[in-house]
Amino acid sequence: MTSKGKTITLAHGNGGKAMHDLIEKTFLPALDNRFLEALLDSAILPAHEYGLAFTTDSYVVQPLFFPGGDIGRLAVSGTVNDLAVAGARPRYLSAAFVIEDGFPLKDMAAIVRSMKIAADEAGVAIVTGDTKVVPRGKADGLFVNTSGIGTCEFRAALSPLAVRPGDRVIVSGTLGDHAAAIMKARGDFPVSFEIESDCRPLSGVVLATLERFPPPAVRFMRDPTRGGLATTLVELARSSTCSIEIDESALPVRDEVLALCELTGYDPLYLANEGKFILVCEENTAEDILAHLGSRPASKDAAIIGTVTDDPLSRVYLNTKAGGTRIVDMLVADMLPRIC
């Protein structure tokens, strides 16, 4: 038996408080450097006119194939998106696979083909990789790691420190689609509706938006994956030393996702997304950016959902449909393990 607090638990992988504690108390002190300590989705490296971006992530989703994607598409999209929301043009990826003995070759081939399709969509090349095979029962089928390098395209950096009171918060589309698709694929709940994951590379729409509205018009971007919109906004509030007010009635959520949340008790604010981004911009450009996003398929459901305020408590407040206000915090409990 192990004592509480001395072992890794599933909660350490859900994007919430336990994961942040693990990063701040274990990884940051041991791996201390100025690039890592910024805790951005991509490290900005001084090896290009405006720098290079470098990011890495591992994927352990179950099931490996789900409506709208699979672990291969997810791995490429996730790494490409982390580069793009840092203001970088994705260029090159690596891919490493931990494969369980007995894994079907046809499934491996399908996943690799899916990775190629996603890479072509994003305009990147998978230029290096690695495979390891482990005994049966040691890898739950397949684990994938992808790392990516991108070139920074803009003189001004996207940063939480650039956020100012009065700025507007935009989300690029409907929330919780990926989490709902995974729940549906697992057969955990008796629902009849169909829904697909939003898993896709976002570099096209992100870079087109930044080219038309370059920093400092756009202050900050992030993709709300594990921990969902709520956790991402709390991270932003704490890093920017501002507060954020969001309007529940403005949040774009599919009826199917709302129905699933009513059935399960989950909150769409905390559901994972794999093809959406959050954008913070100057107040006077918000409507123009929204119109631009609405004209593109990947962001046609974009919405202005909130405002940055000068409240010094660095909190996120939700103005509810019922007319009240509540504080939004990071995800604490583990909602859906093995989702990305």
C-alpha positions in Angstrom: 0.0 0.0 0.0 1.2 3.5 -0.8 0.5 6.6 1.2 -1.6 9.4 -0.2 0.4 12.0 -2.1 3.4 9.8 -2.8 2.3 8.2 -6.1 1.2 9.4 -9.5 -2.6 9.1 -9.9 -4.9 9.5 -12.8 -5.7 13.0 -11.6 -2.1 14.1 -12.5 -3.0 13.6 -16.1 -6.3 15.5 -16.4 -4.9 19.1 -16.9 -6.1 20.4 -13.6 -4.6 21.3 -10.2 -2.8 18.0 -9.5 -1.0 18.2 -12.9 0.0 21.8 -12.3 1.3 20.9 -8.9 3.3 18.0 -10.4 4.8 20.4 -13.0 5.7 23.1 -10.5 7.1 20.9 -7.7 8.7 18.1 -9.7 9.5 19.0 -13.3 10.3 22.7 -13.1 12.9 22.5 -10.3 14.7 19.5 -11.9 14.7 20.8 -15.5 15.1 24.5 -14.7 15.8 26.8 -17.7 14.3 30.0 -18.9 12.5 28.4 -21.9 10.7 25.8 -19.8 9.8 28.0 -16.9 7.6 30.2 -19.1 5.2 27.2 -19.2 4.0 28.0 -22.8 2.7 25.3 -25.2 5.8 25.9 -27.2 9.3 27.0 -26.2 10.5 30.0 -28.2 14.1 29.5 -29.1 16.6 32.2 -30.3 17.6 30.5 -33.5 15.6 32.3 -36.2 14.9 36.0 -37.0 12.0 35.9 -34.5 12.9 32.6 -32.8 12.0 28.9 -33.1 9.2 27.2 -31.3 9.7 23.7 -30.0 7.0 21.6 -28.3 6.4 17.9 -27.4 3.4 15.9 -26.2 2.4 12.3 -25.6 -0.9 10.7 -26.5 -2.6 7.8 -24.7 -6.2 8.0 -25.8 -8.7 5.1 -25.4 -10.2 4.0 -27.7 -7.4 4.5 -30.3 -10.0 5.0 -33.0 -13.0 7.3 -32.3 -15.6 9.3 -34.3 -13.7 12.0 -36.2 -10.2 10.7 -35.7 -7.7 8.4 -34.1 -4.6 8.5 -32.0 -2.4 9.4 -35.0 -4.5 12.3 -36.2 -4.7 13.5 -32.6 -0.9 13.4 -32.1 -0.2 15.4 -35.2 -3.0 17.9 -34.6 -2.1 18.4 -31.0 1.5 19.2 -31.6 0.8 21.4 -34.7 -1.8 23.3 -32.7 0.6 24.0 -29.8 3.0 25.5 -32.2 0.4 27.6 -34.1 -1.1 29.2 -31.0 2.3 30.3 -29.9 2.5 32.3 -33.2 4.7 29.8 -34.9 4.4 28.2 -38.4 4.8 24.4 -37.9 7.6 23.0 -40.0 8.8 19.6 -38.7 7.5 16.9 -36.4 9.0 13.8 -34.8 6.9 10.8 -34.0 7.8 8.1 -31.4 5.7 5.0 -30.8 5.5 2.6 -27.8 3.7 -0.4 -29.3 2.4 -3.4 -27.4 3.3 -6.9 -28.6 0.4 -8.2 -30.6 -0.9 -4.9 -31.8 -2.5 -5.4 -35.3 -0.4 -4.3 -38.2 -3.5 -3.1 -40.1 -4.3 -0.8 -37.2 -0.8 0.5 -37.1 -0.8 1.2 -40.9 -4.2 3.0 -40.6 -2.8 5.2 -37.8 0.3 6.1 -39.8 -1.8 7.0 -42.8 -4.0 9.2 -40.6 -0.9 11.0 -39.4 0.3 11.6 -42.9 -3.1 13.1 -43.9 -3.1 15.4 -40.9 0.5 16.4 -41.5 -0.4 17.3 -45.1 -3.3 19.3 -43.9 -1.0 21.3 -41.7 1.8 21.6 -44.2 4.4 19.8 -42.0 6.7 16.9 -42.5 7.3 14.1 -40.0 11.1 14.0 -40.3 12.3 11.6 -37.6 10.9 9.0 -35.2 11.4 6.0 -33.0 9.5 2.8 -32.1 9.7 0.6 -29.1 7.7 -2.6 -28.6 6.8 -3.7 -25.0 5.3 -7.0 -23.7 1.6 -7.5 -23.9 -0.3 -5.7 -21.2 2.3 -3.0 -20.8 1.1 -0.3 -23.1 -2.6 -0.6 -23.6 -2.1 -1.1 -27.3 -0.2 2.0 -28.4 1.3 5.2 -27.0 2.5 8.0 -29.3 4.8 11.0 -28.7 5.2 13.8 -31.2 7.5 16.8 -31.0 7.4 19.7 -33.3 9.5 22.7 -34.5 8.1 25.8 -35.9 9.4 29.2 -37.0 8.1 32.3 -35.2 6.4 34.5 -37.7 5.8 37.7 -35.8 8.0 40.3 -34.2 5.7 40.7 -31.1 5.2 37.6 -29.1 1.8 36.2 -27.9 2.0 36.2 -24.2 -0.3 36.3 -21.1 1.8 39.4 -20.1 0.4 41.2 -23.1 -3.2 40.9 -22.0 -4.9 44.1 -20.8 -8.2 45.1 -19.1 -10.9 45.6 -21.6 -9.5 43.0 -24.0 -12.1 40.5 -25.4 -12.0 36.7 -25.2 -13.0 34.7 -28.2 -13.4 30.9 -28.5 -13.1 29.5 -32.0 -16.0 27.1 -31.9 -18.2 24.7 -29.9 -16.9 23.3 -26.6 -16.5 19.7 -25.5 -16.9 17.9 -28.9 -13.8 15.7 -28.4 -14.7 14.6 -24.9 -18.3 13.8 -26.0 -17.0 11.8 -29.0 -14.7 9.8 -26.7 -17.5 9.1 -24.2 -19.7 8.0 -27.1 -17.0 5.8 -28.5 -16.5 4.1 -25.2 -20.1 3.2 -24.8 -20.2 4.5 -21.3 -23.6 6.1 -21.6 -26.8 5.1 -23.4 -27.1 7.9 -25.9 -28.4 7.7 -29.5 -27.0 10.9 -31.0 -23.9 11.0 -33.2 -21.0 13.4 -32.5 -17.5 13.6 -33.9 -14.3 14.8 -32.3 -13.1 18.2 -33.4 -9.6 16.8 -33.7 -7.9 18.8 -36.5 -4.8 20.9 -37.3 -5.5 24.6 -36.7 -2.4 26.1 -38.1 -4.2 27.4 -41.3 -6.9 29.4 -39.5 -4.6 30.5 -36.7 -1.8 31.8 -38.9 -4.3 33.5 -41.3 -5.8 35.3 -38.4 -2.5 36.4 -37.0 -1.4 37.6 -40.4 -4.5 39.8 -40.8 -4.5 40.9 -37.1 -0.9 40.6 -36.0 0.2 41.2 -32.4 -0.4 43.3 -30.5 -4.0 43.3 -31.9 -4.1 39.7 -30.9 -2.6 39.4 -27.4 -2.7 35.7 -26.6 -3.8 32.3 -27.9 -4.1 28.8 -26.5 -5.8 25.6 -27.3 -8.1 24.4 -24.4 -7.3 20.6 -24.4 -7.2 18.7 -21.1 -9.0 20.7 -18.4 -11.1 22.5 -21.0 -11.9 26.1 -21.4 -12.1 26.7 -17.6 -8.6 25.5 -16.8 -7.1 27.4 -19.7 -8.7 30.7 -18.7 -7.7 30.2 -15.0 -4.1 29.7 -16.2 -4.3 32.9 -18.2 -5.8 34.9 -15.4 -3.0 33.9 -13.0 -0.3 34.5 -15.6 -1.6 37.9 -16.7 -2.5 39.2 -13.2 -5.9 40.2 -14.6 -9.3 38.7 -14.1 -11.7 37.4 -16.8 -15.5 37.5 -16.9 -17.2 35.1 -19.2 -20.9 34.9 -20.2 -22.5 31.5 -19.9 -25.2 32.4 -22.5 -22.4 33.2 -25.1 -20.6 29.9 -24.8 -21.0 27.8 -28.0 -22.0 24.3 -27.0 -23.7 21.7 -29.2 -27.1 20.4 -28.0 -25.7 16.9 -28.0 -22.9 17.9 -25.6 -25.3 19.7 -23.4 -27.6 16.6 -23.3 -24.6 14.4 -22.4 -23.6 16.9 -19.6 -27.1 16.8 -18.2 -27.0 13.0 -18.2 -23.5 12.7 -16.6 -23.3 15.8 -14.5 -20.2 17.0 -16.4 -19.6 20.7 -17.0 -18.8 21.7 -20.7 -16.4 24.2 -19.3 -14.1 21.4 -18.3 -14.5 19.1 -21.3 -11.5 18.6 -23.5 -11.2 20.0 -27.0 -8.8 19.1 -29.8 -9.7 21.5 -32.6 -10.5 24.8 -30.9 -8.5 27.8 -29.7 -9.0 30.7 -27.3 -7.9 34.2 -28.6 -7.6 37.4 -26.5 -7.6 40.6 -28.5 -7.9 44.3 -28.3 -11.5 45.5 -27.8 -11.7 47.5 -31.0 -10.6 44.5 -33.2 -12.9 41.8 -31.6 -15.8 42.1 -34.0 -13.6 42.2 -37.1 -11.7 39.1 -35.8 -15.0 37.3 -35.1 -16.2 38.0 -38.6 -12.9 36.7 -40.0 -13.1 33.5 -38.0 -16.8 33.0 -38.9 -15.9 33.0 -42.6 -13.6 29.9 -42.2 -14.9 26.3 -41.8 -12.6 25.5 -38.9 -13.9 28.4 -36.8 -17.4 29.1 -38.2 -19.0 28.8 -34.7 -16.6 31.3 -33.1 -18.0 33.5 -30.4 -17.0 36.4 -28.1 -17.4 34.9 -24.7 -15.9 37.4 -22.2 -13.9 40.4 -21.2 -10.6 40.9 -19.3 -11.0 43.1 -16.2 -8.7 44.9 -13.8 -9.8 42.9 -10.8 -6.5 42.2 -9.0 -7.6 38.8 -7.7 -6.7 37.1 -11.0 -9.9 35.1 -11.1 -12.3 33.8 -13.7 -16.0 34.7 -13.2 -18.9 33.1 -14.9 -22.0 35.2 -15.4 -24.7 32.5 -15.4 -27.9 32.3 -17.5 -29.8 32.5 -14.2 -28.4 36.0 -13.5 -25.8 35.0 -10.9 -22.0 35.0 -10.8 -19.7 32.2 -9.8 -16.0 31.7 -9.6 -14.5 29.3 -12.1 -11.5 27.3 -10.9 -9.2 24.7 -12.5 -10.3 21.1 -12.9 -9.6 19.2 -9.7 -11.2 15.8 -9.9 -10.4 13.4 -12.7 -13.3 13.5 -15.2 -12.3 11.5 -18.2 -8.9 9.6 -18.1 -7.1 8.6 -21.2 -8.8 11.2 -23.4 -5.9 12.6 -25.4 
